[in-house]
């Protein structure tokens, strides 16, 4: 082993913590940017691999064969040297359902880096139990290079490197599918989500196989796996690609049986949407769990089309389980949401707010702007911060 081989893991880990990729999303929300990455028509082509954390392994090539559980690149094999990359706090939202339509972008120009050599990528994958099976996340990190945007989970492999007979399902039959963050791979740090549900009676999965360009990585997998319920019928469903810390899971098929109603306070004051609540309606004879946790987006605009979007916000209800009982409803109150200072609404104008959650139909409600007025270039708008 050379000095570079021994120093590389530490350098990559340090670099991973310094690149503020997720800050772009936070800045775009604060500044009211409405730029979104275009949703791909087929989620399977978007690169639906789960890349969220557990362990990360530096790769070194060692010829055509290697020990069980090693990380493979193309036709070569590499020896795994597992290292932790992410704290549990950073991983939590990655196991939530991704936002419909994609995340916000600050519109920045990514660095002019070339594609990452597969042998330089550090990767890890983990599973976490949910009400509808296991949620998976794969994390890929490399230094000063671009990951393949079309990276795709193609299956699960056993400890000998053989593909397991767990099919990768097509796009789930649901509305408002989550979207990928296109810029995530441009900075050499990305995660992707997937789910593994149903009964599995075969050998345990040792790794997730991810295709990247002409090659592939077998990424070591940890966490709980589906159990055998008499016969094997399990499947993989692809999630989306995102920045580290973003929600990337696909919505459970059961959510297709939910409808939602949305309510908002009658007046928009103090530059914030307030008095908001989502009511989930379950008309079936079985309970439906909001597990993994959903992420919602609020889009708001006036009759002129002025407005913005909140980006993805994870739905929370502290201290209570998110379950919609059979033939019943569940209401969740949303926190006040600041309106962008760039939005030039007119006094007494009507604002339409659309709430979207992946896997469910959208809903909308209206509120009225209450503010002191001013005239700018012949147009009446709100003067400074909104007032009561």
GUVOKE-635541 format. One record per residue (C-alpha): residue number from 1; residue in one letter; x, y, z. Coordinates in Angstrom, 1 decimal, padded with zeros to 4 digits. Example, Ala and Ser with C-alpha at 12.3 -4.5 7.8 and 13.67 -1.06 7.14 Angstrom:
! residues 2
NODE   pos   code        u        v        w
NODE     1      A    012.3   -004.5    007.8
NODE     2      S    013.7   -001.1    007.1
! end
This chain:
! residues 388
NODE   pos   code        u        v        w
NODE     1      X    000.0    000.0    000.0
NODE     2      X    001.3    003.4   -000.9
NODE     3      X    001.2    006.5    001.3
NODE     4      X   -001.6    007.8   -000.9
NODE     5      X   -003.7    004.6   -000.3
NODE     6      X   -003.4    005.1    003.4
NODE     7      X   -004.2    008.8    003.4
NODE     8      X   -007.0    008.8    000.9
NODE     9      X   -009.8    007.7    003.2
NODE    10      X   -009.1    010.4    005.7
NODE    11      X   -008.9    013.0    002.9
NODE    12      X   -012.2    012.0    001.4
NODE    13      X   -014.0    012.0    004.7
NODE    14      X   -012.7    015.4    005.5
NODE    15      X   -013.7    016.7    002.0
NODE    16      X   -017.2    015.2    002.3
NODE    17      X   -017.9    017.2    005.5
NODE    18      X   -016.6    020.4    003.9
NODE    19      X   -018.7    020.5    000.7
NODE    20      X   -021.9    022.3    001.7
NODE    21      X   -024.1    020.7   -001.0
NODE    22      X   -027.2    020.7    001.2
NODE    23      X   -026.8    024.4    001.9
NODE    24      X   -027.9    025.1   -001.6
NODE    25      X   -031.4    023.8   -000.9
NODE    26      X   -031.6    025.8    002.4
NODE    27      X   -030.4    029.0    000.6
NODE    28      X   -032.9    028.6   -002.2
NODE    29      X   -035.8    028.2    000.3
NODE    30      X   -034.8    031.2    002.3
NODE    31      X   -034.4    033.4   -000.9
NODE    32      X   -037.6    032.2   -002.5
NODE    33      X   -036.0    030.6   -005.6
NODE    34      X   -038.5    028.6   -007.6
NODE    35      X   -036.1    026.8   -009.9
NODE    36      X   -036.7    023.0   -010.0
NODE    37      X   -035.0    020.1   -011.6
NODE    38      X   -037.1    018.7   -014.4
NODE    39      X   -038.8    015.4   -013.4
NODE    40      X   -037.8    012.4   -015.5
NODE    41      X   -040.7    010.6   -017.1
NODE    42      X   -039.6    007.2   -016.0
NODE    43      X   -038.3    007.0   -012.4
NODE    44      X   -036.3    003.9   -013.2
NODE    45      X   -034.2    005.9   -015.7
NODE    46      X   -033.5    008.6   -013.1
NODE    47      X   -031.1    006.4   -011.2
NODE    48      X   -033.1    005.1   -008.3
NODE    49      X   -030.5    003.7   -006.1
NODE    50      X   -030.5    004.2   -002.4
NODE    51      X   -027.4    006.0   -001.4
NODE    52      X   -027.7    006.9    002.2
NODE    53      X   -025.3    006.1    004.7
NODE    54      X   -024.3    003.3    007.2
NODE    55      X   -020.8    002.6    006.1
NODE    56      X   -018.6    003.9    003.4
NODE    57      X   -015.8    001.8    001.8
NODE    58      X   -012.7    003.0    000.0
NODE    59      X   -012.0    000.9   -003.0
NODE    60      X   -008.8   -000.5   -004.3
NODE    61      X   -008.6   -002.9   -007.3
NODE    62      X   -007.2   -006.3   -006.7
NODE    63      X   -007.7   -008.3   -010.0
NODE    64      X   -010.7   -010.5   -011.0
NODE    65      X   -011.7   -012.0   -007.8
NODE    66      X   -012.0   -011.1   -004.1
NODE    67      X   -013.4   -012.0   -000.8
NODE    68      X   -017.1   -012.3   -000.1
NODE    69      X   -018.7   -009.0    000.6
NODE    70      X   -016.2   -007.0   -001.3
NODE    71      X   -017.1   -004.0   -003.4
NODE    72      X   -016.8   -004.8   -007.1
NODE    73      X   -016.1   -002.4   -009.9
NODE    74      X   -017.0   -003.5   -013.4
NODE    75      X   -015.4   -006.9   -013.9
NODE    76      X   -012.7   -006.3   -011.2
NODE    77      X   -013.1   -006.8   -007.5
NODE    78      X   -011.9   -004.6   -004.6
NODE    79      X   -011.3   -005.2   -000.9
NODE    80      X   -013.7   -003.5    001.5
NODE    81      X   -012.3   -001.4    004.3
NODE    82      X   -015.5   -000.1    006.0
NODE    83      X   -015.6    003.3    007.6
NODE    84      X   -018.5    005.3    009.0
NODE    85      X   -019.3    008.5    007.0
NODE    86      X   -022.6    009.9    008.3
NODE    87      X   -024.0    010.5    011.7
NODE    88      X   -027.4    009.0    012.5
NODE    89      X   -028.9    012.5    012.6
NODE    90      X   -027.8    013.3    009.0
NODE    91      X   -029.3    009.9    007.9
NODE    92      X   -032.7    010.3    009.3
NODE    93      X   -034.4    012.4    006.6
NODE    94      X   -032.9    010.2    003.9
NODE    95      X   -035.2    007.5    005.0
NODE    96      X   -038.3    009.7    004.5
NODE    97      X   -040.3    009.9    001.3
NODE    98      X   -038.9    012.3   -001.3
NODE    99      X   -040.7    015.5   -002.3
NODE   100      X   -042.9    015.4   -005.4
NODE   101      X   -041.4    017.1   -008.4
NODE   102      X   -037.8    017.4   -007.1
NODE   103      X   -036.0    019.7   -004.7
NODE   104      X   -035.2    023.4   -005.2
NODE   105      X   -031.9    024.5   -006.8
NODE   106      X   -030.1    027.7   -006.3
NODE   107      X   -029.3    027.7   -010.1
NODE   108      X   -025.5    027.7   -009.4
NODE   109      X   -023.0    026.5   -011.9
NODE   110      X   -021.4    023.2   -010.8
NODE   111      X   -017.6    022.9   -010.9
NODE   112      X   -016.1    021.7   -014.2
NODE   113      X   -015.1    018.3   -012.8
NODE   114      X   -014.7    015.2   -014.9
NODE   115      X   -016.4    011.8   -014.2
NODE   116      X   -015.4    009.9   -011.2
NODE   117      X   -013.2    006.8   -011.8
NODE   118      X   -015.1    004.0   -010.2
NODE   119      X   -012.1    002.9   -008.1
NODE   120      X   -012.1    006.3   -006.3
NODE   121      X   -015.7    006.2   -005.1
NODE   122      X   -016.4    005.4   -001.4
NODE   123      X   -019.9    003.8   -000.9
NODE   124      X   -022.2    002.3    001.7
NODE   125      X   -025.8    001.2    001.9
NODE   126      X   -028.2    000.5    004.8
NODE   127      X   -031.7   -000.6    005.4
NODE   128      X   -034.3    000.5    008.0
NODE   129      X   -037.6   -001.1    008.9
NODE   130      X   -040.8    000.7    008.1
NODE   131      X   -044.5   -000.4    008.2
NODE   132      X   -044.3   -001.4    004.5
NODE   133      X   -041.0   -003.2    004.4
NODE   134      X   -037.4   -002.0    004.5
NODE   135      X   -036.3    001.5    003.3
NODE   136      X   -032.8    001.5    001.8
NODE   137      X   -030.3    004.2    001.2
NODE   138      X   -027.0    004.1   -000.7
NODE   139      X   -024.3    006.8   -000.2
NODE   140      X   -021.6    007.6   -002.7
NODE   141      X   -018.7    010.0   -002.1
NODE   142      X   -015.8    010.9   -004.2
NODE   143      X   -013.3    013.8   -004.3
NODE   144      X   -013.4    016.6   -007.0
NODE   145      X   -015.3    014.6   -009.6
NODE   146      X   -018.8    014.0   -010.9
NODE   147      X   -020.9    010.9   -010.1
NODE   148      X   -022.9    009.4   -012.9
NODE   149      X   -026.4    011.1   -012.9
NODE   150      X   -027.9    007.9   -014.4
NODE   151      X   -026.5    005.7   -011.7
NODE   152      X   -029.1    002.9   -011.1
NODE   153      X   -029.8    000.2   -008.6
NODE   154      X   -030.0   -003.0   -010.6
NODE   155      X   -030.5   -005.6   -007.8
NODE   156      X   -029.2   -007.3   -004.7
NODE   157      X   -026.3   -009.8   -004.5
NODE   158      X   -025.4   -012.5   -002.1
NODE   159      X   -022.0   -012.9   -000.4
NODE   160      X   -020.7   -014.7   -003.5
NODE   161      X   -021.6   -011.9   -005.8
NODE   162      X   -024.6   -013.7   -007.4
NODE   163      X   -027.7   -011.6   -008.2
NODE   164      X   -030.7   -012.5   -006.0
NODE   165      X   -034.1   -013.2   -007.6
NODE   166      X   -035.6   -010.0   -006.3
NODE   167      X   -037.0   -008.0   -009.2
NODE   168      X   -036.7   -004.3   -009.6
NODE   169      X   -040.3   -003.1   -010.0
NODE   170      X   -041.2   -000.4   -012.5
NODE   171      X   -042.7    003.0   -011.5
NODE   172      X   -045.2    002.6   -008.7
NODE   173      X   -048.8    003.2   -009.7
NODE   174      X   -049.2    006.4   -007.8
NODE   175      X   -049.5    010.2   -008.4
NODE   176      X   -047.1    013.0   -007.8
NODE   177      X   -044.0    010.8   -007.9
NODE   178      X   -040.9    012.2   -006.1
NODE   179      X   -038.2    013.8   -008.2
NODE   180      X   -034.4    013.7   -008.1
NODE   181      X   -032.1    016.5   -007.4
NODE   182      X   -030.1    016.8   -010.6
NODE   183      X   -027.2    018.7   -009.2
NODE   184      X   -026.4    016.2   -006.4
NODE   185      X   -024.1    014.1   -008.5
NODE   186      X   -022.3    017.1   -009.9
NODE   187      X   -020.4    017.6   -006.6
NODE   188      X   -019.3    014.0   -006.0
NODE   189      X   -021.7    013.5   -003.0
NODE   190      X   -025.0    011.9   -003.6
NODE   191      X   -027.6    009.6   -002.0
NODE   192      X   -030.4    007.5   -003.6
NODE   193      X   -033.3    005.6   -002.0
NODE   194      X   -035.1    002.4   -002.6
NODE   195      X   -037.5    000.1   -000.8
NODE   196      X   -037.4   -003.7   -000.4
NODE   197      X   -040.8   -005.1    000.5
NODE   198      X   -042.6   -008.5    000.6
NODE   199      X   -041.5   -012.0    001.7
NODE   200      X   -038.0   -013.2    001.0
NODE   201      X   -037.0   -016.8    001.7
NODE   202      X   -033.6   -016.8   -000.2
NODE   203      X   -030.1   -016.1    001.1
NODE   204      X   -029.4   -012.7    002.7
NODE   205      X   -028.4   -009.8    000.6
NODE   206      X   -024.8   -008.8    001.2
NODE   207      X   -024.7   -005.8   -001.2
NODE   208      X   -026.7   -003.6   -003.5
NODE   209      X   -025.6   -003.6   -007.1
NODE   210      X   -025.4   -000.1   -008.6
NODE   211      X   -024.8    000.4   -012.3
NODE   212      X   -022.7    003.5   -013.1
NODE   213      X   -022.0    004.1   -016.7
NODE   214      X   -020.4    001.1   -018.2
NODE   215      X   -019.5   -000.5   -014.9
NODE   216      X   -021.1   -001.3   -011.6
NODE   217      X   -020.5   -001.2   -007.8
NODE   218      X   -021.6   -003.9   -005.4
NODE   219      X   -022.1   -001.7   -002.3
NODE   220      X   -022.0   -003.5    001.1
NODE   221      X   -025.4   -003.6    002.7
NODE   222      X   -026.3   -003.5    006.4
NODE   223      X   -029.6   -003.4    008.4
NODE   224      X   -032.8   -005.5    008.7
NODE   225      X   -034.0   -007.5    005.7
NODE   226      X   -037.4   -008.9    004.8
NODE   227      X   -038.3   -012.3    006.5
NODE   228      X   -039.7   -015.4    004.9
NODE   229      X   -043.5   -015.7    005.0
NODE   230      X   -043.8   -019.1    003.3
NODE   231      X   -042.8   -018.1   -000.3
NODE   232      X   -040.7   -015.4   -001.9
NODE   233      X   -042.6   -012.5   -003.5
NODE   234      X   -040.4   -009.5   -002.5
NODE   235      X   -039.4   -006.7   -004.9
NODE   236      X   -037.3   -003.5   -005.0
NODE   237      X   -038.8   -000.2   -005.8
NODE   238      X   -036.6    002.7   -006.8
NODE   239      X   -036.5    006.0   -005.0
NODE   240      X   -034.7    009.1   -006.1
NODE   241      X   -031.2    010.7   -006.1
NODE   242      X   -030.6    013.6   -003.7
NODE   243      X   -028.0    015.5   -001.7
NODE   244      X   -026.9    014.0    001.6
NODE   245      X   -029.5    014.6    004.2
NODE   246      X   -032.5    014.9    001.8
NODE   247      X   -035.5    012.6    001.7
NODE   248      X   -035.2    010.1   -001.1
NODE   249      X   -037.6    007.2   -000.5
NODE   250      X   -040.4    006.1   -002.9
NODE   251      X   -044.0    006.4   -001.6
NODE   252      X   -045.6    003.1   -000.4
NODE   253      X   -048.3    001.8   -002.8
NODE   254      X   -050.8    001.9    000.1
NODE   255      X   -050.8    005.7    000.0
NODE   256      X   -052.7    005.6   -003.3
NODE   257      X   -055.8    004.9   -001.2
NODE   258      X   -055.5    008.2    000.7
NODE   259      X   -057.0    011.5   -000.3
NODE   260      X   -056.1    014.8    001.3
NODE   261      X   -057.9    018.1    002.2
NODE   262      X   -055.9    021.3    002.8
NODE   263      X   -056.9    024.3    004.9
NODE   264      X   -055.2    027.7    005.4
NODE   265      X   -055.9    030.8    007.5
NODE   266      X   -058.1    033.4    005.8
NODE   267      X   -055.5    036.1    005.8
NODE   268      X   -051.8    036.3    004.7
NODE   269      X   -050.1    038.6    007.1
NODE   270      X   -046.5    039.2    008.4
NODE   271      X   -045.1    037.6    005.3
NODE   272      X   -046.0    034.0    006.4
NODE   273      X   -048.5    031.4    005.4
NODE   274      X   -050.3    030.4    008.7
NODE   275      X   -053.2    028.4    010.0
NODE   276      X   -052.4    025.5    007.7
NODE   277      X   -053.5    021.9    008.2
NODE   278      X   -053.6    018.7    006.0
NODE   279      X   -056.4    016.2    006.6
NODE   280      X   -055.8    012.7    005.4
NODE   281      X   -058.9    010.6    004.5
NODE   282      X   -058.8    006.8    004.5
NODE   283      X   -061.9    005.1    002.9
NODE   284      X   -060.5    001.6    003.2
NODE   285      X   -061.1   -001.1    005.8
NODE   286      X   -057.5   -001.2    007.0
NODE   287      X   -055.3    001.5    008.6
NODE   288      X   -052.8    003.3    006.4
NODE   289      X   -049.5    004.3    007.9
NODE   290      X   -047.5    007.4    006.9
NODE   291      X   -044.3    005.3    007.1
NODE   292      X   -041.8    006.2    005.9
NODE   293      X   -042.6    009.8    006.8
NODE   294      X   -043.9    011.9    003.9
NODE   295      X   -042.5    015.2    002.6
NODE   296      X   -044.7    018.0    001.4
NODE   297      X   -044.2    021.0   -000.9
NODE   298      X   -046.2    024.2   -000.8
NODE   299      X   -046.6    026.2   -004.1
NODE   300      X   -048.2    029.6   -003.8
NODE   301      X   -049.1    032.3   -006.3
NODE   302      X   -051.4    035.1   -007.1
NODE   303      X   -053.5    035.7   -010.2
NODE   304      X   -050.5    037.2   -012.0
NODE   305      X   -048.4    034.1   -011.4
NODE   306      X   -046.1    035.8   -008.8
NODE   307      X   -045.2    033.3   -006.1
NODE   308      X   -042.7    030.7   -005.0
NODE   309      X   -042.3    027.3   -003.4
NODE   310      X   -041.2    026.0    000.0
NODE   311      X   -039.2    023.1   -001.3
NODE   312      X   -039.5    019.8    000.5
NODE   313      X   -040.6    019.9    004.2
NODE   314      X   -040.8    016.6    006.2
NODE   315      X   -044.2    016.2    007.8
NODE   316      X   -043.9    015.8    011.6
NODE   317      X   -046.3    015.3    014.5
NODE   318      X   -044.2    015.2    017.6
NODE   319      X   -045.1    012.5    020.1
NODE   320      X   -047.8    010.9    017.9
NODE   321      X   -047.8    008.1    015.4
NODE   322      X   -048.8    009.0    011.8
NODE   323      X   -051.5    006.5    011.0
NODE   324      X   -054.8    007.1    009.3
NODE   325      X   -057.3    004.6    010.9
NODE   326      X   -059.7    002.6    008.7
NODE   327      X   -062.6    004.7    007.4
NODE   328      X   -061.3    007.7    009.3
NODE   329      X   -059.2    010.9    009.0
NODE   330      X   -056.0    012.3    010.4
NODE   331      X   -055.4    016.0    010.7
NODE   332      X   -051.8    017.4    010.9
NODE   333      X   -051.2    021.1    011.5
NODE   334      X   -048.4    022.6    009.6
NODE   335      X   -045.9    025.2    010.9
NODE   336      X   -046.1    028.8    009.7
NODE   337      X   -044.2    029.2    006.4
NODE   338      X   -042.4    032.4    005.5
NODE   339      X   -043.3    034.0    002.1
NODE   340      X   -040.4    035.0    000.0
NODE   341      X   -039.4    038.7    000.2
NODE   342      X   -039.1    038.7   -003.6
NODE   343      X   -042.9    038.1   -004.1
NODE   344      X   -044.6    041.4   -004.9
NODE   345      X   -048.2    040.7   -003.9
NODE   346      X   -050.9    043.4   -004.1
NODE   347      X   -053.0    044.3   -001.1
NODE   348      X   -056.2    042.3   -000.8
NODE   349      X   -055.2    039.9   -003.6
NODE   350      X   -056.1    036.2   -003.4
NODE   351      X   -053.2    033.7   -003.1
NODE   352      X   -053.7    030.1   -004.1
NODE   353      X   -051.7    027.6   -002.2
NODE   354      X   -051.1    024.0   -003.5
NODE   355      X   -049.9    021.2   -001.2
NODE   356      X   -048.3    018.2   -002.8
NODE   357      X   -047.2    014.9   -001.2
NODE   358      X   -045.7    012.1   -003.3
NODE   359      X   -048.1    009.2   -003.8
NODE   360      X   -051.3    011.2   -003.1
NODE   361      X   -053.5    013.6   -005.1
NODE   362      X   -052.7    017.3   -004.5
NODE   363      X   -055.0    019.7   -002.7
NODE   364      X   -055.3    023.5   -002.6
NODE   365      X   -056.8    026.4   -000.6
NODE   366      X   -056.8    030.2   -000.8
NODE   367      X   -055.9    033.1    001.5
NODE   368      X   -056.1    036.9    001.1
NODE   369      X   -053.1    039.3    001.4
NODE   370      X   -053.4    041.9    004.1
NODE   371      X   -050.7    044.6    004.0
NODE   372      X   -050.0    048.3    003.7
NODE   373      X   -049.9    049.4    000.1
NODE   374      X   -047.5    051.3   -002.1
NODE   375      X   -047.3    052.2   -005.8
NODE   376      X   -044.2    051.2   -007.8
NODE   377      X   -044.0    051.9   -011.5
NODE   378      X   -047.8    052.2   -011.7
NODE   379      X   -048.4    048.9   -009.8
NODE   380      X   -049.9    048.7   -006.3
NODE   381      X   -047.9    046.3   -004.1
NODE   382      X   -047.4    045.6   -000.5
NODE   383      X   -045.1    048.1    001.3
NODE   384      X   -042.2    046.3    003.1
NODE   385      X   -043.2    043.5    005.5
NODE   386      X   -046.8    042.5    005.5
NODE   387      X   -048.9    044.0    008.4
NODE   388      X   -052.2    043.1    010.0
! end
